[in-house]
């Protein structure tokens, strides 16, 4: 059962995820020695979204529908 507080937390996590860098953008040149920590944080957020039945690939479109291109398939 999802509680209103849990729904608010998931919504906040979705919003934060939209502002996180994509894993492919994270490298040692840009993030220095912290790059692996940043990748780990991104993975943690993805896993929590998945555990709550949220597809991380769909989050940006849900949070920012006006800036997300329409699917071509």
C-alpha positions, 0 to 999 in steps of 0.5 A: 500500500502506497501512503501519501508520504511515500507518494510525495517521496517518490515524486521528489525522487523523480524530480531529482532524477531529472536533474541528475547527470545521465550515467553515460555523461559521467567520466573521470575527466568531468568528475575527477576521482568522484566519478565512481561515487556519482555513478553509484548514486545514479544507480541507487536512485534508479534501483529505488525507482524500479523497486517502486514500479517506476521506469527510470527511462520514463521519468523525464517525460512524466515530469517534463512532458513539454520538453520531451519529444514524442515517440516515433514508434 
